[in-house]
Amino acid sequence: MPVLSLIALIPCWTSQQTGVTARLRGISAVSAHIVWASGSSSTVLRTTDGGDTWQKLTVTSEQLDFRDVDAVDDRTAYVLSIGNGPASRIYKTTDAGNTWELQFKNEDPKAFYDAMAFWDAKHGIAVGDSIDGQFCILTTVNGKDWHRVPPASLPAALENEGAFAASGSNIALFGESKAWIATGAAAKSRVLRTHDRGHTWAIADTPLKSGPSTGIFSVAFRDAKHGIVLGGDYTKEQIALNNLAITNDGGITWRLISGLSGYRSAVAYVPGTRKIVAVGPNGADYSEDDGQSWTPVSRRGFDTLSFVPNKRGSNAIAFAAGMRGTMAKVRFMK
């Protein structure tokens, strides 16, 4: 089991120029040099020099809103667009974004897909809003074909229950088979969980407030037991009421925590530590004690956040993105 760092770290933010004005809600850091980002107006970006320069890639001539991007290596990435019916799609590239293959195009007019995540290059999962009381979840086992999880394998959904397409981070994965999916917009905010790559599922209530614009927007786990969910009301960015909870039993039970500065759309653990960063359109917060207490660390707004997977503790590096092409590199200094 990895030793978790106890070194006091301070997040330092450095602005980057992307050359676009799109709102960026998807980001995926492969290494300290190679990072992918996505957003509105069919925007997909890639850097090979740690964000000093960004290349805009062409996925399709159609105008889509790419709310999520997941890169599995320096040349292979998936992007997910949102919207009702055929606007919800998944594209894949294996040549660093020079060409893209349309893997999934939604044909159900009631369906609306929100986010995706990958255990490895072949095994992935995508989530959409519920349809007629049934959760809408897709999986792939070959990195190519996507199939809906049979509703009989899932708990029943609440009326209007779904996932918010705000940051591409309402799915958390751990190990080779575990996943958690965060929901909102219904009477309760809940977390779905699977231990076998989506074959069987359980669900748990959380104490977070929920409503049409309120619920869980992001979920993260640092190991199989310890995780965090957060969100709020995206129409009331300054309010932080009942919008953060933690678990130490793998998502079976959740405990309410206070201390965030407002609505937050993405959360992530600093790799190899119990330290956590949360970002939202009106600022960022930082916890050094596994989410028990929080300190505001930036008034700059971001929608999404991704850590470089092989940089841990005091060497950790993250990239954050948001409105009007905003991008920043985050380093954690002793």
Residue pairs with C-beta under 8 A, 6 or more apart in sequence:
2 272
3 272
4 272
4 273
4 274
5 270
5 272
5 273
5 275
5 312
5 313
5 314
7 273
7 313
7 314
7 334
8 288
8 334
9 270
9 273
9 275
9 288
9 313
9 314
9 316
9 332
9 333
9 334
10 297
10 332
10 333
10 334
11 277
11 284
11 286
11 297
11 298
11 318
11 330
11 331
11 332
12 330
12 331
12 332
12 333
13 284
13 298
13 300
13 320
13 328
13 329
13 330
14 328
14 329
14 330
14 331
15 326
15 327
15 328
16 51
16 52
16 54
16 327
16 328
16 329
17 54
17 327
18 24
18 37
18 45
18 54
18 321
18 325
18 326
18 327
19 54
19 56
19 325
20 39
20 43
20 45
20 54
20 56
20 325
21 324
21 325
22 39
22 40
22 41
22 43
22 324
22 325
23 39
23 40
23 303
23 322
23 323
23 324
24 37
24 38
24 39
24 43
24 45
24 303
24 304
24 321
24 322
24 323
24 325
24 326
24 327
25 38
25 39
25 40
25 67
25 68
25 165
25 166
25 167
25 168
25 303
25 304
25 321
25 322
26 36
26 37
26 38
26 39
26 66
26 67
26 68
26 69
26 79
26 80
26 167
26 168
26 304
26 321
27 35
27 36
27 37
27 38
27 69
27 168
27 304
27 305
27 306
27 319
27 320
27 321
28 35
28 36
28 37
28 69
28 70
28 71
28 77
28 306
29 35
29 71
29 306
29 307
29 308
29 309
29 317
29 318
29 319
30 36
30 71
30 72
30 73
30 74
30 308
30 309
31 74
31 308
31 310
32 50
32 308
32 311
32 317
33 47
33 48
33 49
33 50
34 46
34 47
34 48
34 71
34 74
35 46
35 47
35 50
35 51
35 306
35 319
36 44
36 45
36 46
36 69
36 71
36 77
36 97
37 43
37 44
37 45
37 46
37 54
37 69
37 319
37 321
37 327
38 44
38 45
38 66
38 67
38 68
38 69
38 79
39 65
39 66
39 67
39 321
40 65
40 66
41 63
41 65
42 58
42 59
42 60
42 62
42 63
42 64
42 65
42 66
43 56
43 66
44 56
44 57
44 59
44 66
44 69
44 79
44 97
45 54
45 55
45 56
45 57
46 54
46 55
46 57
46 77
46 96
46 97
47 53
47 54
47 55
48 55
48 74
50 329
51 319
51 327
51 329
54 327
55 97
57 93
57 97
57 98
59 66
59 79
59 91
59 97
59 100
60 91
60 100
60 102
64 81
64 83
64 87
64 89
65 81
65 82
65 83
65 87
66 79
66 80
66 81
67 80
67 81
67 82
67 114
67 115
67 165
67 166
67 168
68 79
68 80
68 114
68 115
68 116
68 165
68 168
69 77
69 78
69 79
69 80
69 168
70 77
70 78
70 116
70 117
70 118
70 124
70 168
71 77
71 78
72 78
72 118
72 120
72 121
73 121
74 96
75 93
75 94
75 95
75 96
76 92
76 93
76 94
76 121
77 92
77 93
77 97
78 90
78 91
78 92
78 103
78 116
78 118
78 124
79 90
79 91
79 100
80 88
80 89
80 90
80 113
80 115
80 116
80 126
80 168
81 87
81 88
81 89
81 90
81 91
82 88
82 112
82 113
82 114
82 165
83 112
84 109
84 110
84 111
84 112
85 106
85 107
85 108
85 109
85 111
86 105
86 106
86 107
87 106
88 105
88 106
88 111
88 112
88 113
88 128
89 102
89 104
89 105
89 106
90 102
90 103
90 104
90 113
90 116
90 126
90 146
91 100
91 101
91 102
91 103
92 100
92 101
92 103
92 143
92 144
93 99
93 100
93 101
103 140
103 144
103 145
103 146
104 126
104 138
104 146
106 113
106 128
108 131
110 131
110 132
111 128
111 129
111 131
111 136
112 128
112 129
112 162
112 165
113 126
113 127
113 128
113 136
113 138
114 127
114 128
114 129
114 162
114 163
114 164
114 165
114 170
115 126
115 127
115 163
115 165
115 168
115 169
115 170
115 171
116 124
116 125
116 126
116 127
116 138
116 168
116 171
117 124
117 125
117 171
117 172
117 173
117 179
118 124
118 125
118 173
119 173
119 175
119 176
119 177
119 197
120 176
121 143
122 140
122 141
122 142
122 143
123 139
123 140
123 141
123 143
123 176
123 197
124 139
124 140
124 143
125 137
125 138
125 139
125 140
125 171
125 173
125 179
125 197
125 198
126 137
126 138
126 139
126 146
127 135
127 136
127 137
127 138
127 163
127 170
127 171
127 181
128 136
128 137
128 138
128 162
128 163
129 136
129 161
129 162
129 163
129 185
130 136
130 157
130 158
130 160
130 161
130 162
133 156
133 157
133 159
134 151
134 154
134 156
134 157
135 149
135 151
135 154
135 155
135 157
135 161
135 192
136 148
137 148
137 149
137 154
137 181
137 198
138 146
138 147
138 148
138 149
139 146
139 147
139 149
139 197
139 198
140 146
140 147
141 197
149 198
149 201
153 198
153 199
153 200
153 201
154 192
154 201
155 192
155 201
155 202
155 203
157 186
158 186
158 187
158 188
158 190
159 186
159 187
160 185
160 186
160 212
161 183
161 184
161 185
161 186
161 190
162 183
162 184
162 185
162 186
163 170
163 171
163 181
163 182
163 183
163 184
164 170
164 184
164 185
164 215
164 216
164 217
164 231
164 234
164 265
166 217
166 218
166 234
166 265
166 266
166 303
166 304
167 217
167 218
167 265
167 266
167 303
167 304
167 305
168 304
169 217
169 218
169 219
169 220
169 265
169 266
169 267
169 268
169 304
169 305
170 181
170 182
170 183
170 216
170 217
170 218
170 219
171 179
171 180
171 181
171 182
171 219
172 179
172 180
172 182
172 219
172 220
172 221
172 227
173 179
173 221
174 221
174 223
174 224
175 224
176 197
177 194
177 195
177 196
177 197
178 193
178 194
178 195
178 221
178 224
178 250
179 193
179 194
179 197
179 198
180 191
180 192
180 193
180 219
180 221
180 227
180 251
181 191
181 192
181 193
181 219
182 189
182 190
182 191
182 215
182 216
182 217
182 218
182 219
182 229
182 231
183 189
183 190
183 191
183 192
183 215
183 216
184 208
184 210
184 211
184 214
184 215
184 216
184 217
184 231
185 210
185 211
185 212
185 213
185 214
185 215
186 210
186 215
187 210
188 205
188 206
188 210
189 205
189 206
189 208
189 209
189 210
189 214
189 215
189 216
189 229
189 231
190 203
190 204
190 205
190 206
190 216
191 203
191 204
191 206
191 216
191 219
191 229
191 251
191 254
192 201
192 202
192 203
193 201
193 202
193 203
193 204
193 250
193 251
194 200
194 201
194 202
202 252
204 251
204 252
204 253
204 254
205 254
206 216
206 229
206 245
206 254
207 242
207 245
207 254
207 255
207 256
208 215
208 216
208 229
208 230
208 231
208 242
208 243
208 244
208 245
208 254
208 256
209 215
209 232
209 233
209 241
209 242
209 243
211 233
213 233
213 234
213 235
214 231
214 232
214 233
214 234
215 231
216 229
216 230
216 231
217 230
217 231
217 232
217 234
217 263
217 264
217 265
217 266
218 229
218 230
218 231
218 264
218 265
218 266
218 267
218 278
219 227
219 228
219 229
219 267
220 227
220 228
220 267
220 268
220 269
220 276
221 227
221 228
221 251
221 269
222 269
222 274
224 250
225 247
225 248
225 249
225 250
226 246
226 247
226 248
226 274
226 290
227 246
227 247
227 250
227 251
228 244
228 245
228 246
228 247
228 267
228 269
228 276
228 291
229 244
229 245
229 246
229 254
229 267
230 243
230 244
230 245
230 260
230 264
230 267
230 278
231 243
231 263
231 264
231 265
232 239
232 240
232 241
232 243
232 260
232 262
232 263
232 264
232 280
233 239
233 243
233 263
234 263
234 265
236 263
237 262
237 263
237 280
237 281
237 282
238 262
238 263
238 282
239 262
239 263
240 258
240 259
240 260
240 261
240 262
240 263
240 264
242 256
243 260
243 263
243 264
244 256
244 257
244 258
244 259
244 260
244 264
244 278
244 291
244 294
245 254
245 255
245 256
245 257
246 254
246 255
246 257
246 290
246 291
246 292
247 253
247 254
247 255
257 291
257 292
259 285
259 287
259 293
259 294
260 278
260 285
260 294
261 282
261 283
261 285
261 294
261 296
262 280
262 282
262 283
263 280
263 281
263 282
264 278
264 279
264 280
264 285
265 279
265 280
265 281
265 303
265 304
266 278
266 279
266 280
266 302
266 303
266 304
266 305
267 276
267 277
267 278
267 279
267 305
268 276
268 277
268 305
268 306
268 307
268 318
269 275
269 276
269 307
270 276
270 277
270 307
270 312
270 313
270 316
270 318
270 332
271 307
271 308
271 309
271 311
271 312
271 313
271 316
272 312
272 313
272 316
273 312
273 313
273 316
274 288
274 289
274 290
275 286
275 287
275 288
275 332
276 286
276 287
276 290
276 291
277 284
277 285
277 286
277 297
277 305
277 318
277 330
278 284
278 285
278 286
278 287
278 294
279 301
279 302
279 303
279 304
279 305
279 320
279 322
280 301
280 302
280 303
281 301
281 302
281 303
281 322
281 323
282 299
282 301
283 296
283 298
283 299
283 300
283 301
284 296
284 297
284 298
284 300
284 302
284 320
285 294
285 295
285 296
285 297
286 294
286 295
286 296
286 297
287 293
287 294
287 295
288 295
300 326
300 328
301 322
301 323
301 326
302 320
302 321
302 322
302 326
302 328
303 321
303 322
303 323
304 320
304 321
304 322
305 318
305 319
305 320
305 321
305 330
306 318
306 319
306 320
307 316
307 317
307 318
308 316
308 317
308 318
308 319
311 317
313 332
314 332
314 333
314 334
315 332
316 331
316 332
317 329
317 330
317 331
317 332
318 329
318 330
319 327
319 328
319 329
319 330
320 327
320 328
320 330
321 327
321 328
